[in-house]
């Protein structure tokens, strides 16, 4: 385990970070007392996130309703410039 002072951590952070990236534990000391330790992070398992099926949700809520083009044009004209 390597040690680094708080001052060294502030001034030479890339060097200390390279130690951690190399797989070494680093003890951070202040006045010769260990106050913290830096350890390399393990590779967290990658979880595949699934998005909800928005199209199915909209069909469940609204069914097969279709807004006529003229009505939609009126809605867009009312809201023009609001957003």
Helices and strands as residue ranges (DSSP letters): E 2-5, H 6-11, H 13-21, E 26-30, E 33-38, H 54-62, H 69-78
